[in-house]
Amino acid sequence: MLLALLPVLLLAVGLSLLLSTAQRADDGGVNRQLAEVSAKLIAAAATPALLAQQSESLAWQLEPLFLQSHALRLQLFDPQGERLLMLERELLDSPYQLTLVQAIRPPQHAVSEEPLGRLVIDFMAVAEPAPQRLFPPLAIPLALLGLLLTLGVAWWLARGLTLPLEAIILAVQRMKKGDFSTRVQVASRGELLSLERGFNAMARELENSRKRMKQKIDQATGDLTQTMEELEIKNVELDLARKRAIDASRVKSEFLANMSHEIRTPMHGVIGFTELLLKLELSQEQRQLVKNISTSARGLLGIINNILDYSKLEHEAQQPVNALFNVENCCDEAVAMLSPTAHDKGLELNLLFYADVPRMLIGDEVRIRQILVNLLSNAVKFTDQGEVVLRVMVEAEQGERCTLFFSISDTGIGIPPEEVQKLFRSFHQGDPSARRRFGGTGLGLSICRKLAELLGGEIGVSSEVGVGSLFYLSLPLGKPSHVDPLPPPPFAGHHARLLCSDRSTTLALSHRLQALGMEVTSNSVTYPLPSTSVSWDLVVIACSGAELRSGVAQQAVARWRSGQDLPVLALLSSSERATLEYFEELFGVTSATQPISLEALTHVLQRALGEEQDVVAGSAYPQYSGDSRFQGLRVLAVDDHPINLELITALLATRGVSVDAVASGREAIHAAKAGHYALIVMDVHMPEVSGIDATLQIREEEATERRTPIIALTADITPATRDRVAQAGMDGLLVKPLDEKKFWSLFASLLERDTAFAATVTQEILPETVPLAEEEGGGEAPAVAVAAAHDSKEVSVRDLEAALRITGGKRDLVERMFQQFMSELEEQWQQLEQLYAESNFQALGNSAHRLKGGASICALPEFIHAVEQLEQSAKAKEAEATSASMAALRLATQHLQQLL
């Protein structure tokens, strides 16, 4: 309130001071003007006397003027400063004085302009008139009176303004605390009346809004409660659906496993019969045909397995199986599988394998071949004319890694740009018309992409509609630390003349012939005439399918065959044996199918040059002599079954390895503690102390600077067993019955960590996980194909070929292991009978598992099938099924006894 009056007070005081100051200023100005006028009059009066130099007359001339003015003192000085006259009044001590100095100058017409003198006058300031002097004293009382009146009016006005405002402020504070029922009394006028009414209206609206909000919150809470109850019901339903989905997935997995077994069983039969044929004495052509059948069957088996494993690629973590493999052979096999289809369509299919590409690299051969086969199959499928070319080149090479670049180009229909991005999706097949024309499931490229990602590579495509497509695969592969030096090229020093009208085929064959050591001269024109000056050892004519159909091929071969007495090799884009025989019989040339693998080309060149025997009686089982790289190594073999021990000992002995054999996990612990072994081969399932428990004990007692590699042997390939093997610290896992190639692959790769010797094969290097050394593309462990039928009569009693394959072709070892198995079978059978009578299902299942291991080594399909059923039913503690399994096993035992 007082602060509001402060400006008024300051204004009044300021106005009073302003008026007083203005009055004083006006008085001072008037006094000075009067003094200046008087000084000028006195100076004018003194001028004539000074001009006349009559100083004595100055007094009576100036005195009247001095008295009339307000001057207190008058002094006149000459130019030299000497005082000529001084007049004074009595009031010399007045505080109000004004001193003026006036120079006296001659008139304008005077000869000299020098000053005549100087007049100094002291004036007395004139006092303020009486009415004006009274103004400042009256201003202060008047200001105080105005201030008092202002305070009174302000207090009266403030009382009517502040009281309503204070009431409103109190009401706002109560509303702030949540009391929306607060109202103010409407008793004011003017703007305050509007403010009070507005406040009350706002309070009513806030109170109503609060009530409406509370109603909505109550309703939302009820709805939310109902929704939560519905969600709980949905969660229960989803949980039940999840459990049903898990059950359905389990059923699907079981179905896939059964289908895999049912499909793979006849495929193993096909592969087995081709292996039997390969052991017969065959001509080179027959052997090559059988090899093609075997290659196609294995490729089909791999495709079947990978398609059946599509769900695993989608939902499970897969591990690539890395092994040393021949990259060129892998590509040859992929091309050979698609050659018949390409020939039927009149296409040229070629492999350009560049000379700087390493032949031996470490990778997953099965999956790489599947990717190539799939991409080549699509290229051939969507190409009606022209060619399909597989190129293999080195993209990057550094240290122990080598990145290969595979490209498959075709001259097919091409792919629209909008379809390229969708091409690798599952079940996507692009244009509907193409889908109806070419068929397919749309899974091939999706599987290729997943496999490429699994192998750490990259797959892509570039295409132009109507021109063709190019699919590429960039794949990092390992380089072995050592590879046995290749033998010298078999045809070094030979000179071949290559005739071909197709540029890609010319390049492919030139690379192949040069890789075999031949010097190659290719044609610059299509099929030139024979030359009289011959410096070649062989003429190679490569003819396309179109040239075969048009007769150009026959004319070219006939011309060169009759014009020169040189061996002629005709490579024809045809898979028909009749066509090849026709050329050989009619023109007397050596013929073969184009494209041709390096191995097949070697054989046909030997045949064309007369350097090969017509009949080859090769053995499917190579015999190994002592290997200097393995000789002197000391290995511990652990297995509770003597047959398994004998097999392991025999396999290791073929390479000069010294073996200490023990029959239990406890003995293995003591042997590992007492001796220094390069490697331990450990059976997983053994009585008392299992292989896993023995491994854990060995790892605990090992010194930190020495870690002995341990290979696990088991017929159980379930994920649980794999995990237990990995957690126990084992370095590799092999499935019974042993495959000799896989055994040495894993053996060499594990020893390669601790020794500097060169490994022929690197496989199953397990830095973090323990993948299985499985069959190509498959997940079934036994090499012996066991039928899924429950009637054991449909399964063979003994598979000698499988047994020979297990032992590396050692027939005497096969017979010795079989005799030993049969000699122990009676005692083990009695033990099974006793455990069954005691209903000791756990021990019965373990004994059956041990018996299955020996049967697998000896390749006894019927017995294996029966003992597997017994193991499963006993571990499941199903009395009725166990009884049936015992009967089936008894029958299988009788069948074995009949073989003795």
HELIX and SHEET records of a PDB file:
HELIX    1   1 LEU A    2  ALA A   52  1                                  51    
HELIX    2   2 SER A   55  SER A   57  5                                   3    
HELIX    3   3 LEU A   58  GLN A   68  1                                  11    
HELIX    4   4 ALA A  130  ARG A  133  1                                   4    
HELIX    5   5 PHE A  135  LYS A  176  1                                  42    
HELIX    6   6 GLU A  191  LEU A  278  1                                  88    
HELIX    7   7 GLN A  284  LEU A  308  1                                  25    
HELIX    8   8 TYR A  310  HIS A  315  1                                   6    
HELIX    9   9 VAL A  327  ASP A  344  1                                  18    
HELIX   10  10 GLU A  365  LYS A  381  1                                  17    
HELIX   11  11 PRO A  417  VAL A  420  1                                   4    
HELIX   12  12 PRO A  432  PHE A  438  1                                   7    
HELIX   13  13 GLY A  444  LEU A  454  1                                  11    
HELIX   14  14 ARG A  503  ALA A  515  1                                  13    
HELIX   15  15 GLY A  545  SER A  550  1                                   6    
HELIX   16  16 VAL A  552  GLY A  563  1                                  12    
HELIX   17  17 ARG A  577  PHE A  587  1                                  11    
HELIX   18  18 LEU A  598  ALA A  608  1                                  11    
HELIX   19  19 PRO A  642  ALA A  653  1                                  12    
HELIX   20  20 GLY A  665  ALA A  674  1                                  10    
HELIX   21  21 GLY A  691  GLU A  701  1                                  11    
HELIX   22  22 PRO A  719  ALA A  728  1                                  10    
HELIX   23  23 GLU A  740  LEU A  751  1                                  12    
HELIX   24  24 SER A  792  GLU A  794  5                                   3    
HELIX   25  25 LEU A  800  ILE A  806  1                                   7    
HELIX   26  26 ARG A  811  ALA A  837  1                                  27    
HELIX   27  27 PHE A  841  CYS A  858  1                                  18    
HELIX   28  28 PRO A  861  LYS A  875  1                                  15    
HELIX   29  29 ALA A  879  GLN A  897  1                                  19    
SHEET    1   A 4 ARG A  83  GLU A  88  0                                        
SHEET    2   A 4 ALA A  71  PHE A  77 -1                                        
SHEET    3   A 4 GLY A 117  MET A 124 -1                                        
SHEET    4   A 4 GLN A  97  ILE A 104 -1                                        
SHEET    1   B 2 LEU A 282  SER A 283  0                                        
SHEET    2   B 2 VAL A 615  VAL A 616 -1                                        
SHEET    1   C 2 ALA A 323  ASN A 326  0                                        
SHEET    2   C 2 MET A 360  GLY A 363 -1                                        
SHEET    1   D 5 GLU A 348  PHE A 353  0                                        
SHEET    2   D 5 GLU A 387  GLN A 398  1                                        
SHEET    3   D 5 ARG A 401  ASP A 410 -1                                        
SHEET    4   D 5 GLY A 468  GLY A 478 -1                                        
SHEET    5   D 5 GLU A 458  GLU A 464 -1                                        
SHEET    1   E 5 GLU A 519  SER A 522  0                                        
SHEET    2   E 5 HIS A 495  CYS A 500  1                                        
SHEET    3   E 5 LEU A 538  CYS A 543  1                                        
SHEET    4   E 5 VAL A 568  LEU A 572  1                                        
SHEET    5   E 5 THR A 590  THR A 593  1                                        
SHEET    1   F 6 SER A 658  VAL A 662  0                                        
SHEET    2   F 6 ARG A 634  VAL A 638  1                                        
SHEET    3   F 6 LEU A 679  ASP A 683  1                                        
SHEET    4   F 6 ILE A 710  THR A 714  1                                        
SHEET    5   F 6 GLY A 732  VAL A 735  1                                        
SHEET    6   F 6 LEU A 772  ALA A 773  1                                        
END                                                                             
